[in-house]
Amino acid sequence: MADHITLHISRFTFYIFLLTSLLMPQRSVFAQGITATNVSADYSFAQRMTFHVTARSDVDIKKAEVVFRVRNGAEKRSAGTFTPGKTIDAVYVEQLVGGVFPPFSTVTFWWELTDAAGRKVSTPMQSIEYLDNRFAWQDVVEGSLRVRSYAGDPAYARAALDVARAALPRLNQELQAPLPPRVDIYLYSSLEELQSALLLAGRDWQGGQARPDLGVVLVAVPPGQGALAQMKRDIPHELTHLLVYQATGVGYVRVPRWLDEGLASANEELAQPAYQLALESAFREGQLIPIETLCAPFSTDAGEAQLSYAESQSLVQFIRNTYPDGIRKLLGAYTGGATCSGGVEQALGSTLGALEWKWRTSLGPQGAWLALANSVGAWVVLAIIVSVALLPFAFARQKGLGSRGAGEQRGGR
């Protein structure tokens, strides 16, 4: 009987112990782990970006690294500066001089922390827009379009948004490209301020006021009289670059400059008379730039660059008029990896030289000869011209010799 009572007491004690254990507060790994607060970043444009984190643990935190990247680019991992302890304030400063981050991009970052017990924690991802924060930007938004400006009245920014909204479907009628999920248009009030922003960020400003991979357009349009006319030229031009990128993706780097800039110039809502004047003058003087040269980035010389744009625009218009669906076929060829000349052969069934010959001929009768001179050399063309000029004399001499020979034969009989 005593044994039986002892067994019941033992079972009763076990159940009490089990129940007490279940009801007692548990010290879970979450309560004991690392807790991070005050995760933030701030920057001075084209100077430095500073990442911060405050964290605590029940044992010393030994390691704190910040990981950051721009969009889907490569990650960079850097150790923060702090004094190891149960509570830390870690800081990492990334120097931005020379263009570490593309301007107007989004930087994603997080911290990875490790304590003396070997426990690790990663903070949630955060992002910060890397803008030219020398200016106070204000937004006008409609759907996927956002116009950001720091000067002028609200009607100024609204006019830019209206131009972009009307231009996008018109521009895309030919390309049939998927539209970017968001398009940001930054309005600088002067060319000097735009140039300084790009140069400070380590970017060449000439011919590069669009960031197609980021869905960003940068234009310099002074507020006031003439602003709308300039918007109708510059905004469709830069939006075309975005759509060409959308149409070609990673193949965008292989799109010849004459095609990319030619499309952008041809899509401007208002024509630029200077282009036509430059084209006519160069054609008249035999100074047109060979199209093969325009496969690569244009010259930084202002006069030569203007002629490059003018020729590219004219050639694109010629392709539009001569080859049905030629533009989309060209972009498809370059998306597939074709070279500048190879894309023309694949899409248009013509060599680049033959295409140039046809285009120059369309400009005027002497265009074909000038194209031939560029392709085979002026001395060869001169030899051909001299030979053609001497043909009548050669025929006359041959005829004279023939007549003399016949007379001699008649006299001999």
PyMOL commands that set and color helices and strands:
alter all, ss='L'
color gray80, all
select helices_A, chain A and resi 2-23+29-32+154-175+191-200+212-214+227-254+257-266+273-284+291-295+302-322+326-335+340-348+352-363+367-376+378-412
alter helices_A, ss='H'
color red, helices_A
select strands_A, chain A and resi 35-44+48-70+76-79+85-95+105-115+120-122+126-130+138-142+145-149+183-188+210-211+216-220
alter strands_A, ss='S'
color yellow, strands_A
deselect
rebuild
show_as cartoon
